[in-house]
């Protein structure tokens, strides 16, 4: 057995040591816990339903599975004999240079990648011939014997890199000797060697091996990679450039002269592979000149053991998961029979589970199933409480969505539409409050208390926002009324001024007083418009805020003109102000209509999306950083002043945790 990645085997011993240590530590920990719980009975086998022997077997199965996975990662392979057959074939060994100089980038992306590209083209061009692979640097080894199996050979080619041979250098003698050993005895006119190298720093005395090649009539084809004129820098392992011992930058040239000489001595062929001409045509001509051998093939090809080891490891993992640690299987069987025998409870539990699955999938039918469970007299009390809680979570979620939609409409400058959504949110909050109240005494479940508290806080926020919106709309209405009054009085002043033109001198003082009063009315309207602008800006109603601010300026200008007796010009300013205030109201109506149209158009799509989605637990509305424990405690005590003492104690305990929990759905 051989391995493609043998270094993975180094992890076997550390994994065994770590796994054994964890097993022993866990056993000691369990022993200590049993002594605390059982006291003197801790050593009595009857005091525990768990089997130490089964636990040990599970540990062994788990460790065997992990070790098999590590061995599989090392890619072991063995030889297997194929059925006899006749085949016309040629035997070609590829000597592949993986020295550090092959990292040079004068052939982008590197000499190594260029050589692998040429090798892959060669393998694709001759699918009926046997190929073998020998990587070499300071040493050489047979990575893949002569084989027809392209899959195994391709794996070996893909894993070629400058770390394949740890010893540095370019020892051509060892590479050629390894090739001669790999060739089988027999005819010699169907064999050849392909040498892919840059020829840099060749070492070893290859003359003797070259003589044997020439004697056995084994031709040598050499493909050179790199530039013979300029020394290319060689990258190191850290992404920098390799340097010599003197600190100078290391460079590598293609030793074309030496490679031509070697090819000439063996009667072989030399070519230089470039980006524009990889040399595949010359390789085809070279191999096609070889004779094919007609033979009864009984080849030995590598068989990868990776799939067998992987499947075995997963089987062991499955066995470890299925093997229980309980000693008494009869007790488990009895429990199952008792569960089946409780028919009524089983039916209720099945209905509850079905509702829970619908709730997870976002199906609104879950609420109907929960209500059926709650109203059914045969539903167990504990299961009814859980159904109440989950139904409360549904209404809580709906309230949260309505509140978010209201905030979205408010951001779209539609306060009237926002009020409708907030009213719907309050209805859902009230419904969830009623349901949560019936789940506060579920044993061992604090989610109801936490959800109840969260719901009250969110409802308070919605009520506050609703109050601000109503104040904004009331202020808008009041501002419009003030502006309308200023317009009416200004028109009356104009009419009175026209009727009394002949008595202007006698009534000058009286008109001046009326103008001052008229100007006062415009000032009041301007003050209301400024107040409206501030409230609108606080709620993010930028359009309304800007219109109100502009109307306030027009009203101030109108007041000034009225005091100067320029009633016609003042009337124009008053009309402009009224138009701007009315425009904000029309924008609200238009935004509401567009939102309703969009909701109607997307109703089907939204329903489908909700049905397909998976509802999660109600998310926290605010960040923990914004909700300090003091602020939460004050708000909770204010909201829950009328609740029972048990609920107050639960809230105080919650506040001591100093963080807001997420709304939980029942199990």
KANORWO-V480407 format. One record per backbone hydrogen bond with DSSP energy under -0.5 kcal/mol. CO is the residue of the C=O (numbers start at 1). NH is the residue of the N-H. E is the energy in kcal/mol with one decimal. If there is no record, write none. Layout:
BEGIN
{{CO NH E} {CO NH E}}
END
This chain:
BEGIN
{{2 77 -2.6} {5 8 -1.6} {6 9 -1.7} {7 10 -1.3} {8 11 -1.8} {9 12 -1.5} {10 14 -0.6} {11 15 -1.9} {12 16 -2.2} {13 17 -2.5} {14 18 -2.7} {15 19 -2.6} {16 20 -2.5} {17 21 -2.4} {18 22 -2.4} {19 23 -2.1} {20 24 -2.4} {21 25 -2.5} {22 26 -2.3} {23 27 -2.0} {24 28 -2.2} {25 29 -2.2} {26 30 -2.5} {27 31 -2.1} {28 32 -2.3} {29 33 -2.2} {30 34 -2.4} {31 35 -2.1} {32 36 -1.8} {33 37 -2.1} {34 38 -3.5} {34 39 -0.6} {35 39 -1.2} {38 41 -1.6} {39 42 -1.4} {40 43 -0.8} {41 44 -1.2} {43 45 -0.6} {44 47 -1.8} {45 48 -1.0} {49 327 -3.2} {50 52 -0.6} {51 55 -1.9} {52 56 -2.1} {53 57 -2.1} {54 58 -2.4} {55 59 -2.0} {56 60 -2.4} {57 61 -2.5} {58 62 -2.3} {59 63 -2.5} {60 64 -2.6} {61 65 -2.1} {62 66 -2.1} {63 67 -2.5} {64 68 -2.5} {65 69 -1.9} {66 70 -2.0} {67 71 -2.5} {68 72 -2.5} {69 73 -2.0} {70 74 -1.1} {72 75 -1.6} {74 4 -0.8} {74 5 -2.8} {75 4 -1.8} {76 305 -2.7} {77 2 -2.3} {78 303 -3.4} {80 301 -1.5} {85 297 -5.7} {87 89 -0.7} {87 295 -1.5} {89 293 -3.2} {90 92 -0.6} {90 130 -2.3} {91 192 -1.7} {92 132 -1.9} {93 95 -0.6} {93 194 -2.9} {94 96 -0.7} {94 134 -2.8} {95 97 -0.6} {95 196 -2.9} {96 136 -2.4} {99 102 -1.8} {100 103 -2.0} {101 104 -1.6} {102 112 -2.2} {104 111 -2.1} {106 108 -0.6} {110 114 -2.0} {111 115 -2.4} {112 116 -2.3} {113 117 -2.0} {114 118 -2.0} {115 119 -2.2} {116 120 -2.4} {117 121 -2.0} {118 122 -2.0} {119 123 -2.4} {120 124 -2.1} {121 125 -1.5} {122 126 -1.2} {126 129 -1.0} {130 92 -2.4} {131 147 -1.9} {132 94 -2.3} {133 143 -1.4} {133 144 -1.8} {134 96 -2.3} {135 141 -1.5} {136 98 -2.6} {137 171 -4.2} {139 137 -2.9} {141 135 -0.6} {141 143 -1.1} {144 133 -2.6} {147 131 -1.8} {148 150 -1.1} {149 153 -1.9} {150 154 -2.8} {151 155 -1.8} {152 156 -1.8} {153 157 -2.2} {154 158 -2.6} {155 159 -1.4} {157 160 -1.5} {161 164 -1.9} {164 166 -0.5} {167 138 -2.6} {170 172 -1.2} {170 203 -2.7} {171 175 -1.3} {172 176 -2.5} {173 177 -2.3} {174 178 -2.3} {175 179 -1.6} {176 180 -2.2} {177 181 -1.9} {178 182 -1.7} {179 183 -1.4} {188 191 -0.6} {189 291 -1.8} {190 91 -2.5} {191 219 -0.7} {192 93 -2.1} {193 195 -0.5} {193 221 -3.1} {194 95 -3.4} {194 196 -0.6} {195 197 -0.6} {195 223 -3.0} {196 97 -2.6} {197 225 -1.2} {198 255 -2.2} {199 202 -0.8} {201 170 -0.8} {203 172 -1.2} {203 173 -0.9} {204 206 -1.0} {206 210 -2.6} {207 211 -1.8} {208 212 -1.7} {209 213 -2.2} {210 214 -2.3} {211 215 -2.5} {212 216 -2.8} {213 218 -2.8} {214 217 -0.7} {217 219 -0.7} {219 193 -2.0} {220 222 -0.5} {220 269 -1.8} {221 195 -3.5} {222 224 -0.5} {222 271 -2.3} {223 197 -1.9} {224 273 -2.6} {227 254 -2.1} {230 232 -0.6} {232 252 -1.9} {233 105 -0.7} {233 235 -0.5} {234 242 -3.3} {236 239 -1.3} {240 236 -2.0} {242 250 -3.2} {244 247 -1.8} {248 244 -3.2} {250 234 -1.2} {252 232 -2.6} {253 255 -0.6} {254 256 -2.0} {255 259 -1.7} {256 260 -2.4} {257 261 -1.9} {258 262 -2.3} {259 263 -2.2} {260 264 -2.2} {261 265 -2.2} {262 266 -1.3} {263 268 -2.9} {264 267 -0.9} {269 222 -3.3} {271 224 -2.8} {271 273 -0.6} {273 226 -0.6} {277 274 -2.9} {279 283 -1.9} {280 284 -2.3} {281 285 -2.2} {282 286 -2.3} {283 287 -2.5} {284 288 -2.7} {285 289 -1.0} {287 290 -1.5} {292 294 -0.5} {293 89 -1.7} {293 295 -0.7} {295 87 -2.0} {295 297 -1.0} {297 85 -1.0} {299 82 -2.0} {299 301 -0.6} {301 80 -1.5} {302 304 -0.5} {303 78 -1.7} {305 309 -2.3} {306 310 -2.4} {307 311 -2.4} {308 312 -2.1} {309 313 -2.3} {310 314 -2.1} {311 315 -2.0} {312 316 -2.2} {313 317 -2.1} {314 318 -2.3} {315 319 -2.3} {316 320 -2.4} {317 321 -2.0} {318 322 -2.2} {319 323 -2.1} {322 324 -0.7} {325 51 -3.1} {327 329 -1.0} {328 332 -1.0} {329 333 -2.1} {330 334 -2.5} {331 335 -2.1} {332 336 -2.0} {333 337 -2.2} {334 338 -2.4} {335 339 -2.0} {336 340 -2.3} {337 341 -2.3} {338 342 -1.4} {341 343 -2.1} {342 346 -2.3} {343 347 -2.4} {344 348 -2.3} {345 349 -2.7} {346 350 -2.5} {347 351 -2.4} {348 352 -2.5} {349 353 -2.5} {350 354 -2.3} {351 355 -2.3} {352 356 -2.3} {353 357 -2.2} {354 358 -2.2} {355 359 -2.3} {356 360 -2.1} {357 361 -1.8} {358 363 -2.8} {359 362 -1.0} {359 615 -0.6} {360 615 -0.7} {363 366 -1.7} {364 367 -1.2} {364 368 -0.6} {365 369 -1.8} {366 370 -2.4} {367 371 -2.3} {368 372 -2.0} {369 373 -2.2} {370 374 -2.4} {371 375 -2.3} {372 376 -1.6} {376 379 -1.1} {380 384 -2.4} {381 385 -2.2} {382 386 -1.9} {383 387 -2.3} {384 388 -2.5} {385 389 -2.3} {386 390 -2.5} {387 391 -2.4} {388 392 -2.3} {389 393 -2.1} {390 394 -1.8} {391 395 -2.2} {392 396 -2.6} {393 397 -2.6} {394 398 -2.5} {395 399 -2.6} {396 400 -2.3} {397 401 -2.3} {398 402 -2.6} {399 403 -2.4} {400 404 -2.2} {401 405 -2.6} {402 406 -2.4} {403 407 -2.3} {404 408 -2.2} {405 409 -2.4} {406 410 -2.2} {407 411 -2.2} {408 412 -1.2} {409 414 -2.2} {410 413 -1.6} {414 418 -1.9} {415 419 -2.0} {416 420 -1.4} {417 421 -1.8} {418 422 -2.6} {419 423 -2.1} {420 424 -1.9} {421 425 -2.3} {422 426 -2.2} {423 427 -1.8} {424 428 -2.0} {425 429 -2.5} {426 430 -2.6} {427 431 -2.2} {428 432 -2.6} {429 433 -2.2} {430 434 -1.9} {431 435 -1.8} {432 436 -3.0} {433 437 -1.8} {434 438 -0.6} {435 438 -1.1} {436 439 -2.1} {437 440 -0.6} {439 442 -1.3} {442 445 -1.7} {444 446 -0.5} {446 450 -2.1} {447 451 -2.9} {448 452 -2.6} {449 453 -2.3} {450 454 -2.4} {451 455 -2.6} {452 456 -2.0} {453 457 -2.0} {454 458 -2.3} {455 459 -2.5} {456 460 -2.1} {457 461 -1.8} {458 462 -2.2} {459 463 -2.6} {460 464 -2.2} {461 465 -2.5} {462 466 -2.7} {463 467 -2.3} {464 468 -2.0} {465 469 -2.2} {466 470 -2.4} {467 471 -2.2} {468 472 -2.2} {469 473 -2.7} {470 474 -2.5} {471 475 -2.4} {472 476 -2.4} {473 477 -2.4} {474 478 -2.5} {475 479 -2.5} {476 480 -2.2} {477 481 -2.1} {478 482 -2.5} {479 483 -2.4} {480 484 -2.6} {481 485 -2.5} {482 486 -2.2} {483 487 -2.2} {484 488 -2.7} {485 489 -2.7} {486 490 -2.0} {487 491 -2.4} {488 492 -2.4} {489 493 -2.2} {490 494 -2.1} {491 495 -2.4} {492 496 -2.7} {493 497 -2.2} {494 498 -1.9} {495 499 -2.0} {496 500 -1.7} {498 501 -1.0} {501 504 -1.2} {503 507 -2.1} {505 508 -0.9} {507 511 -2.4} {508 512 -2.1} {509 513 -1.8} {510 514 -1.9} {511 515 -2.7} {512 516 -2.2} {513 517 -2.2} {514 518 -3.0} {515 519 -2.9} {516 520 -1.9} {517 521 -1.8} {518 522 -1.8} {519 523 -2.1} {520 524 -2.2} {521 525 -2.0} {522 526 -2.3} {523 527 -2.4} {524 528 -2.2} {525 529 -2.2} {526 530 -2.3} {527 531 -2.1} {528 532 -2.4} {529 533 -2.3} {530 534 -2.1} {531 535 -2.2} {532 536 -2.5} {533 537 -2.2} {534 538 -1.9} {535 539 -1.4} {536 541 -3.0} {537 540 -1.2} {540 542 -1.7} {541 545 -2.8} {542 546 -2.6} {543 547 -2.4} {544 548 -2.8} {545 549 -2.4} {546 550 -2.4} {547 551 -2.5} {548 552 -2.3} {549 553 -1.8} {550 554 -2.0} {551 555 -2.5} {552 556 -2.3} {553 557 -2.2} {554 558 -2.3} {555 559 -2.4} {556 560 -2.1} {557 561 -2.2} {558 562 -2.6} {559 563 -2.1} {560 564 -1.1} {561 566 -2.8} {562 565 -1.5} {565 567 -1.4} {566 570 -2.1} {567 571 -2.4} {568 572 -1.5} {569 573 -1.7} {570 574 -2.5} {571 575 -2.4} {572 576 -2.3} {573 577 -2.4} {574 578 -2.5} {575 579 -2.4} {576 580 -2.2} {577 581 -2.3} {578 582 -2.3} {579 583 -2.1} {580 584 -1.5} {581 585 -1.1} {582 586 -2.2} {583 587 -2.3} {584 588 -1.6} {585 589 -1.8} {586 590 -2.5} {587 591 -2.8} {588 592 -2.2} {589 593 -2.2} {590 594 -2.6} {591 595 -2.5} {592 596 -2.4} {593 597 -2.6} {594 598 -2.5} {595 599 -2.5} {596 600 -2.6} {597 601 -2.6} {598 602 -2.1} {600 603 -0.8} {602 606 -3.1} {603 607 -2.5} {604 608 -2.3} {605 609 -2.3} {606 610 -2.6} {607 611 -2.3} {608 612 -2.1} {609 613 -1.7} {618 663 -1.3} {623 626 -0.8} {623 627 -0.8} {624 627 -0.6} {626 628 -0.7} {628 632 -2.2} {629 633 -2.3} {630 634 -2.2} {631 635 -2.1} {632 636 -2.8} {633 637 -2.4} {634 638 -1.8} {635 639 -2.2} {636 640 -2.7} {638 641 -0.6} {640 643 -1.3} {644 648 -1.7} {645 649 -2.3} {646 650 -2.0} {647 651 -2.2} {648 652 -2.5} {649 653 -2.3} {650 654 -2.1} {651 655 -2.5} {652 656 -1.4} {653 657 -0.5} {654 657 -1.3} {654 659 -0.5} {655 658 -1.4}}
END
